[in-house]
Amino acid sequence: MNNPTNTPKTSRFTVNSTMLECLTADPSLGMVLMRDFHLGGCRNCGFNPQDSIATVASQNGIPTDRLLAAMNRES
């Protein structure tokens, strides 16, 4: 997206945001998690909603910065 005022873009979520906070703020992230990372669709790929983005990334072998970017819809 174009930023005409050249102000820094701030991310909604941080590595310390819980999955519950993220999914409550943007329910469509569930689809992103399943499509891009196979997370949250079944018992084997589930996560605790109170876990942070960093914890979920670490537990599933996903680079934290990659998961965070996907959660914030950054390219």
C-alpha positions as CSV (number, residue, x, y, z in Angstrom):
1,M,0.0,0.0,0.0
2,N,1.2,3.5,-0.8
3,N,2.2,5.7,2.1
4,P,1.7,9.3,0.8
5,T,2.8,11.0,4.0
6,N,6.0,9.0,4.4
7,T,5.2,8.3,8.0
8,P,6.6,5.1,9.5
9,K,4.3,2.1,9.3
10,T,3.6,0.6,12.6
11,S,2.7,-3.0,13.0
12,R,-0.4,-4.0,14.8
13,F,1.1,-7.1,16.4
14,T,4.5,-7.8,18.1
15,V,6.3,-11.0,18.9
16,N,4.7,-10.7,22.4
17,S,1.1,-10.5,21.1
18,T,-0.9,-13.6,22.0
19,M,-2.6,-15.6,19.3
20,L,-5.9,-14.8,21.0
21,E,-5.3,-11.1,20.7
22,C,-4.4,-11.4,17.0
23,L,-7.3,-13.6,16.1
24,T,-9.7,-11.5,18.0
25,A,-8.5,-8.4,16.3
26,D,-8.5,-10.0,12.8
27,P,-10.5,-13.3,12.6
28,S,-9.4,-13.8,9.0
29,L,-5.8,-14.5,10.3
30,G,-7.0,-18.1,11.0
31,M,-7.1,-18.6,7.3
32,V,-3.6,-17.1,6.8
33,L,-2.2,-19.3,9.5
34,M,-3.7,-22.5,8.0
35,R,-2.9,-21.6,4.4
36,D,0.7,-20.4,4.9
37,F,1.9,-22.3,7.9
38,H,-0.5,-25.2,8.5
39,L,-1.2,-23.9,12.0
40,G,-4.5,-24.2,14.0
41,G,-6.5,-26.5,11.8
42,C,-6.2,-29.7,13.8
43,R,-5.0,-31.2,17.1
44,N,-1.5,-31.8,15.7
45,C,-1.0,-28.3,14.4
46,G,-2.9,-26.5,17.1
47,F,-1.6,-23.9,19.5
48,N,-2.6,-22.4,22.9
49,P,-4.4,-19.2,22.3
50,Q,-2.5,-17.6,25.2
51,D,0.9,-18.4,23.5
52,S,2.7,-15.5,21.9
53,I,3.6,-15.3,18.3
54,A,7.2,-15.9,19.2
55,T,6.3,-19.1,21.2
56,V,4.1,-20.5,18.4
57,A,6.9,-19.8,15.8
58,S,9.5,-21.5,18.0
59,Q,7.3,-24.5,18.7
60,N,6.6,-25.0,15.0
61,G,10.0,-24.3,13.5
62,I,8.9,-21.1,11.8
63,P,11.1,-18.1,11.7
64,T,9.5,-15.6,14.1
65,D,10.0,-12.6,11.7
66,R,8.2,-14.6,8.9
67,L,5.2,-15.4,11.1
68,L,5.0,-11.9,12.5
69,A,5.1,-10.4,9.0
70,A,2.3,-12.7,7.9
71,M,0.2,-11.8,11.0
72,N,0.7,-8.1,10.2
73,R,0.1,-8.7,6.5
74,E,3.5,-7.4,5.4
75,S,5.2,-8.7,2.3
